[in-house]
């Protein structure tokens, strides 16, 4: 039997031809380019990729259906590995107050800050949270995003935290996207526990985490470990409870000061330490040793007018994987554009476009613990990718406010989100 006859018997589900592949594989240099390439899918997985000239038979003989990319670039589906997409209300009024000179204390005294989002989220129904988050999620999907992490943390009570996580899970049933959920009960101290810190941490550890784990509502546990958040010792308690219930950990760390958060994250084999503007050399070395990914959040840096940049040079020197995410949230990063944040990562932090694309594909996958499954175009990996009407990959970081995504493929199936 010749190769053509064999392929007719063993057809792929789908094939994309005449595309330039940015595989982002670490086994290749640069973007891992395959110019004039093709990629094939069966059973939601990548089963072949290479140059069009290397196809074993004509496209119509290779696959049940084939698509002509007409010279576009094809990348892995983008991954937004740090968001707070599910919440009630917004904080636009506070933004206006800050522009008029109000301080954080002034805003907090007026009932603003995280308390306003907590109040609005507690009032919202699950359906209302799903509806408002769906609109935000749709913006990400139109930019080639196929996997999104969503944190809780605006409930700060058992019932609302569970409602947030259920809403996040429901989004994956309504949209062509994979949702990874993170329990962030230790986001802030709720008003009703303002004089009972220890009692609230006990609630998080002894009641919230066990129930979240029992209902399989979260893939990981996060803590806001900061001078205005939770201490290193409190973080350790939460991480211990997470480990006892088989949940991975992540951490908001060292955004406002070097509180030792990144070190705690690394020493607990956290998937990621996020923000890390003030992380020390010792913390970066620990992250490198334990495989903890650095998640950089340019949107919050921009919106809060921060001055301290993350230690990019140290991260490079110690080969710590750098991921990029929107940190989409109502208080400090009200953006639903990963492409905009990619541009910010270049302009603010001097990352290269290649580093940034790696940061929203393979390194973002590592930050969610799914690097073996997605984040690069390689055999056996999930067939999540995006097509772009661009001439070169650097354009994904170059354009400001312009989306060149022409198609999104989730699990090998073109979606209708464009």
C-alpha positions as CSV (number, residue, x, y, z in Angstrom):
1,X,0.0,0.0,0.0
2,X,1.5,3.4,-1.0
3,X,1.5,6.4,1.4
4,X,-1.5,8.0,-0.3
5,X,-3.7,4.9,0.1
6,X,-2.6,4.5,3.7
7,X,-3.6,8.1,4.5
8,X,-7.0,7.6,2.9
9,X,-7.6,4.8,5.4
10,X,-6.1,6.8,8.4
11,X,-7.3,10.3,7.8
12,X,-6.7,13.0,10.3
13,X,-9.7,14.9,11.7
14,X,-8.5,18.3,10.4
15,X,-5.5,19.8,8.7
16,X,-4.3,23.5,8.4
17,X,-2.0,24.2,5.5
18,X,-0.1,27.2,4.3
19,X,0.5,28.5,7.8
20,X,3.7,29.8,9.4
21,X,4.0,28.0,12.8
22,X,5.3,29.7,15.9
23,X,5.6,26.4,17.8
24,X,7.1,28.1,21.0
25,X,8.8,24.7,21.6
26,X,11.8,24.9,23.9
27,X,13.5,22.3,21.7
28,X,13.6,24.9,18.9
29,X,15.3,28.3,18.7
30,X,13.4,31.6,18.8
31,X,9.7,31.3,18.2
32,X,10.3,27.7,17.0
33,X,9.2,28.8,13.5
34,X,8.2,26.4,10.8
35,X,7.6,28.6,7.7
36,X,5.2,27.3,5.0
37,X,4.0,24.8,7.5
38,X,1.0,22.6,8.2
39,X,-0.5,21.1,11.4
40,X,-2.9,18.2,11.8
41,X,-5.4,17.3,14.5
42,X,-7.2,14.1,15.6
43,X,-9.1,13.5,18.8
44,X,-8.4,17.0,20.0
45,X,-4.6,16.5,19.8
46,X,-1.8,17.6,17.5
47,X,-0.8,14.5,15.5
48,X,1.4,16.0,12.8
49,X,3.2,19.2,12.1
50,X,6.0,20.2,9.7
51,X,6.5,21.9,6.3
52,X,3.7,21.6,3.8
53,X,6.2,20.0,1.4
54,X,6.6,17.2,3.9
55,X,3.0,16.2,4.0
56,X,2.6,12.4,3.3
57,X,-0.1,13.0,0.7
58,X,-2.2,15.8,-0.8
59,X,-4.2,17.7,1.8
60,X,-7.5,16.3,0.6
61,X,-6.2,12.8,1.2
62,X,-4.7,13.5,4.6
63,X,-7.7,14.8,6.5
64,X,-11.4,14.8,6.6
65,X,-11.3,18.6,6.3
66,X,-8.5,21.0,5.6
67,X,-8.1,24.8,5.9
68,X,-5.9,27.1,3.9
69,X,-4.2,29.6,6.2
70,X,-3.0,31.7,3.3
71,X,0.3,32.5,4.8
72,X,-1.0,33.6,8.3
73,X,0.9,32.9,11.5
74,X,-0.4,30.2,13.8
75,X,0.5,30.1,17.5
76,X,-0.5,28.1,20.5
77,X,-3.7,29.3,22.0
78,X,-2.9,32.1,24.4
79,X,-3.2,31.5,28.1
80,X,-4.2,34.1,30.7
81,X,-2.8,32.6,33.9
82,X,-3.9,35.2,36.4
83,X,-7.3,36.8,36.4
84,X,-10.1,37.8,38.8
85,X,-12.8,37.8,36.1
86,X,-15.7,36.9,38.4
87,X,-16.9,39.7,40.6
88,X,-19.8,42.1,41.1
89,X,-19.9,45.8,40.3
90,X,-17.0,48.0,39.3
91,X,-14.7,50.6,40.8
92,X,-14.9,53.3,38.2
93,X,-15.9,55.9,40.8
94,X,-12.8,55.2,42.8
95,X,-10.7,55.7,39.7
96,X,-12.3,59.1,39.3
97,X,-11.7,59.9,43.0
98,X,-8.0,59.1,42.7
99,X,-7.6,61.3,39.7
100,X,-9.1,64.1,41.8
101,X,-6.5,63.6,44.5
102,X,-8.3,61.2,46.9
103,X,-5.9,58.9,48.9
104,X,-6.4,55.2,49.4
105,X,-7.5,56.0,53.0
106,X,-10.0,58.5,51.7
107,X,-11.5,55.9,49.3
108,X,-11.5,53.2,52.0
109,X,-13.2,55.6,54.4
110,X,-15.9,56.1,51.8
111,X,-16.6,52.4,51.7
112,X,-14.4,51.9,48.6
113,X,-11.5,49.6,47.9
114,X,-11.9,45.9,48.0
115,X,-14.8,46.2,50.4
116,X,-17.0,47.7,47.7
117,X,-16.3,44.8,45.4
118,X,-16.9,42.3,48.2
119,X,-20.2,44.0,49.0
120,X,-21.3,43.9,45.3
121,X,-20.2,40.3,44.9
122,X,-22.0,39.1,48.0
123,X,-25.2,40.7,46.6
124,X,-24.9,39.1,43.2
125,X,-26.5,35.8,42.2
126,X,-24.5,33.1,40.6
127,X,-26.2,33.8,37.3
128,X,-25.4,37.5,37.6
129,X,-21.8,36.7,38.2
130,X,-21.7,34.4,35.2
131,X,-23.3,37.0,33.0
132,X,-21.0,39.8,33.8
133,X,-17.9,37.6,33.7
134,X,-19.0,36.2,30.3
135,X,-18.7,39.6,28.7
136,X,-15.2,40.0,30.1
137,X,-14.2,36.5,29.1
138,X,-15.5,37.0,25.5
139,X,-13.0,39.9,25.0
140,X,-10.2,37.5,25.9
141,X,-11.4,34.8,23.6
142,X,-11.5,37.1,20.7
143,X,-7.8,37.7,21.2
144,X,-6.8,34.1,20.8
145,X,-7.1,33.0,24.5
146,X,-8.0,29.4,25.0
147,X,-7.2,28.8,28.7
148,X,-8.0,31.2,31.5
149,X,-7.3,31.1,35.3
150,X,-10.0,32.6,37.5
151,X,-9.6,33.3,41.2
152,X,-12.2,33.7,43.9
153,X,-11.5,36.2,46.7
154,X,-14.3,38.8,46.5
155,X,-16.6,36.8,48.8
156,X,-14.5,36.4,51.9
157,X,-17.3,34.2,53.3
158,X,-17.9,30.6,52.6
159,X,-21.1,30.9,50.6
160,X,-19.9,33.6,48.3
161,X,-16.5,32.1,47.7
162,X,-18.2,28.9,46.6
163,X,-20.6,30.8,44.4
164,X,-17.7,32.6,42.7
165,X,-15.9,29.3,42.0
166,X,-19.1,27.7,40.7
167,X,-19.7,30.7,38.4
168,X,-16.1,30.3,37.1
169,X,-16.7,26.6,36.4
170,X,-19.9,27.4,34.6
171,X,-18.1,29.7,32.2
172,X,-16.3,26.7,30.8
173,X,-19.7,25.1,29.9
174,X,-20.8,28.2,28.1
175,X,-17.7,29.2,26.1
176,X,-15.0,27.4,24.1
177,X,-12.3,27.7,26.8
178,X,-10.6,25.8,29.6
179,X,-11.0,27.4,33.0
180,X,-8.6,26.8,35.8
181,X,-10.0,27.9,39.1
182,X,-8.0,29.2,42.1
183,X,-9.4,29.6,45.6
184,X,-8.3,33.0,47.0
185,X,-10.2,33.2,50.3
186,X,-7.1,34.8,51.9
187,X,-7.4,37.8,49.6
188,X,-8.2,40.4,52.3
189,X,-9.6,40.5,55.9
190,X,-13.4,40.9,55.8
191,X,-14.8,43.7,57.9
192,X,-16.6,41.2,60.2
193,X,-13.2,39.8,61.1
194,X,-11.3,43.0,61.4
195,X,-10.3,42.3,65.1
196,X,-10.2,38.5,64.6
197,X,-7.5,37.7,62.1
198,X,-6.7,34.3,63.5
199,X,-10.3,33.3,63.4
200,X,-10.6,34.2,59.7
201,X,-7.4,32.2,58.8
202,X,-8.9,29.3,60.8
203,X,-12.1,29.7,58.7
204,X,-10.1,29.6,55.5
205,X,-8.0,26.6,56.5
206,X,-10.5,24.5,58.5
207,X,-13.8,25.1,56.6
208,X,-13.3,26.8,53.3
209,X,-10.5,24.8,51.8
210,X,-11.9,21.4,52.9
211,X,-15.2,22.1,51.2
212,X,-13.6,23.6,48.1
213,X,-11.6,20.4,47.8
214,X,-14.5,18.2,48.5
215,X,-16.6,19.8,45.8
216,X,-13.6,20.0,43.4
217,X,-14.2,23.6,42.8
218,X,-10.6,24.7,42.7
219,X,-7.3,23.5,41.1
220,X,-5.1,25.6,43.3
221,X,-5.1,27.9,46.4
222,X,-3.7,31.4,46.4
223,X,-2.9,34.0,49.2
224,X,-2.4,37.8,49.0
225,X,0.9,37.8,51.0
226,X,1.7,41.5,51.5
227,X,2.2,44.2,54.1
228,X,-1.5,45.1,53.6
229,X,-2.6,41.5,53.2
230,X,-1.5,38.3,55.0
231,X,1.7,37.5,56.7
232,X,4.2,34.9,55.9
233,X,3.1,32.8,58.9
234,X,-0.5,33.1,57.9
235,X,0.4,32.1,54.3
236,X,2.2,29.0,55.6
237,X,-1.0,28.0,57.5
238,X,-3.1,28.3,54.3
239,X,-0.5,26.5,52.2
240,X,-0.4,23.7,54.8
241,X,-4.2,23.3,54.6
242,X,-4.0,23.3,50.8
243,X,-1.4,20.5,50.8
244,X,-3.4,18.4,53.2
245,X,-6.3,18.5,50.7
246,X,-4.2,17.8,47.6
247,X,-4.4,21.3,46.1
248,X,-1.5,23.1,44.4
249,X,-0.6,26.6,45.6
250,X,0.2,30.0,44.0
251,X,0.9,33.3,45.6
252,X,0.5,37.1,45.2
253,X,3.9,38.0,46.3
254,X,6.2,41.1,46.9
255,X,4.1,43.5,44.9
256,X,4.4,46.4,47.4
257,X,7.5,45.4,49.4
258,X,9.9,42.5,49.9
259,X,7.8,40.6,52.4
260,X,9.5,37.3,51.6
261,X,6.4,36.1,49.7
262,X,8.3,34.7,46.7
263,X,10.6,32.8,49.0
264,X,7.6,31.2,50.7
265,X,6.1,30.4,47.4
266,X,9.2,28.7,46.2
267,X,9.8,26.8,49.4
268,X,6.3,25.4,49.1
269,X,6.8,24.3,45.5
270,X,4.2,26.8,44.4
271,X,3.2,26.8,40.7
272,X,3.9,30.5,40.6
273,X,4.7,33.7,42.4
274,X,2.8,36.6,40.9
275,X,3.7,40.4,40.8
276,X,7.1,40.0,42.5
277,X,8.2,43.6,41.9
278,X,10.3,43.7,45.1
279,X,11.5,40.1,45.2
280,X,15.0,39.6,46.4
281,X,17.9,37.7,44.8
282,X,17.5,35.0,47.4
283,X,13.9,34.6,46.5
284,X,14.7,34.4,42.8
285,X,17.3,31.8,43.4
286,X,14.7,29.8,45.4
287,X,12.2,30.1,42.6
288,X,14.8,28.8,40.1
289,X,15.7,25.9,42.4
290,X,12.0,24.8,43.0
291,X,10.6,25.5,39.5
292,X,8.3,28.3,40.5
293,X,7.2,30.4,37.6
294,X,7.3,34.2,37.8
295,X,4.0,35.8,36.7
296,X,4.4,39.4,35.6
297,X,1.4,41.6,35.7
298,X,2.0,44.8,33.7
299,X,-1.7,45.9,33.8
300,X,-1.6,46.5,37.6
301,X,1.9,48.1,37.3
302,X,0.4,50.6,34.8
303,X,-2.9,51.3,36.5
304,X,-1.4,51.8,39.9
305,X,1.4,53.9,38.5
306,X,4.0,51.8,40.2
307,X,7.7,52.6,40.0
308,X,9.4,49.4,41.0
309,X,9.7,47.0,38.0
310,X,10.0,43.2,38.5
311,X,13.6,41.9,38.6
312,X,13.7,40.8,35.0
313,X,17.5,40.7,34.8
314,X,17.6,38.3,37.8
315,X,14.9,36.2,36.4
316,X,16.7,35.8,33.1
317,X,20.1,35.1,34.8
318,X,18.6,32.3,36.9
319,X,16.4,31.0,34.1
320,X,13.2,31.4,36.0
321,X,10.3,31.0,33.5
322,X,8.4,34.3,33.0
323,X,4.7,34.3,32.4
324,X,2.5,37.3,31.5
325,X,-1.1,37.8,32.5
326,X,-3.8,40.5,32.6
327,X,-4.6,40.3,36.3
328,X,-8.0,41.4,35.1
329,X,-9.8,42.8,38.2
330,X,-11.9,45.8,39.1
331,X,-9.5,47.5,41.4
332,X,-6.0,47.5,40.0
333,X,-6.1,46.1,36.5
334,X,-9.5,46.6,34.8
335,X,-8.4,45.2,31.4
336,X,-9.7,42.3,29.4
337,X,-7.0,42.6,26.7
338,X,-4.0,40.2,26.9
339,X,-2.6,41.7,23.7
340,X,-2.4,45.1,25.4
341,X,-0.7,43.6,28.4
342,X,1.8,41.9,26.1
343,X,2.7,45.3,24.6
344,X,3.0,46.7,28.2
345,X,5.4,43.9,29.1
346,X,7.7,45.0,26.3
347,X,7.4,48.8,26.8
348,X,7.5,48.8,30.7
349,X,9.7,45.9,31.5
350,X,11.8,45.6,28.3
351,X,10.9,42.0,27.6
352,X,11.4,40.9,24.0
353,X,8.4,39.9,21.9
354,X,9.7,36.4,21.9
355,X,9.9,36.3,25.7
356,X,6.4,37.8,25.9
357,X,4.8,35.2,23.5
358,X,6.5,32.5,25.6
359,X,5.0,34.2,28.6
360,X,1.4,33.8,27.4
361,X,1.9,30.3,26.0
362,X,4.4,27.8,27.4
363,X,5.3,29.6,30.6
364,X,1.7,30.5,31.3
365,X,0.9,26.8,30.9
366,X,3.6,26.0,33.5
367,X,2.2,28.6,35.9
368,X,-1.1,26.6,35.8
369,X,0.5,23.2,36.1
370,X,-0.6,22.2,32.6
371,X,2.7,22.6,30.6
372,X,2.7,18.9,29.6
373,X,-0.7,19.4,28.0
374,X,-0.7,22.8,26.2
375,X,1.3,26.0,25.6
376,X,3.3,24.8,22.6
377,X,2.7,23.3,19.2
378,X,4.1,19.8,19.7
379,X,2.9,16.2,19.0
380,X,0.4,14.9,21.5
381,X,-0.5,18.3,22.9
382,X,-4.0,19.8,23.0
383,X,-5.0,21.3,19.7
384,X,-5.5,24.8,21.0
385,X,-4.2,27.5,18.7
386,X,-4.9,30.9,17.1
387,X,-4.3,32.2,13.6
388,X,-3.1,35.8,13.1
389,X,-3.1,38.0,10.0
390,X,0.4,39.3,10.6
391,X,3.7,39.2,8.8
392,X,5.8,38.3,11.8
393,X,5.2,37.2,15.4
394,X,6.6,40.4,16.9
395,X,3.4,42.2,15.7
396,X,1.5,40.5,18.5
397,X,3.3,42.8,20.9
398,X,3.7,45.8,18.5
399,X,0.2,46.8,17.8
400,X,-1.7,48.8,20.5
401,X,-5.4,48.3,20.6
402,X,-5.6,46.4,17.3
403,X,-6.5,42.7,17.2
404,X,-5.2,40.7,14.3
405,X,-6.6,37.3,15.4
406,X,-8.5,35.8,12.5
407,X,-9.5,32.4,13.9
408,X,-9.3,30.5,17.2
409,X,-9.2,26.7,17.4
410,X,-10.1,24.9,20.6
411,X,-9.5,21.2,20.9
412,X,-9.1,21.0,17.2
413,X,-12.4,22.8,16.4
414,X,-12.7,26.3,15.0
415,X,-14.7,28.5,17.4
416,X,-17.3,31.2,16.8
417,X,-15.7,33.7,19.2
418,X,-14.2,35.9,16.5
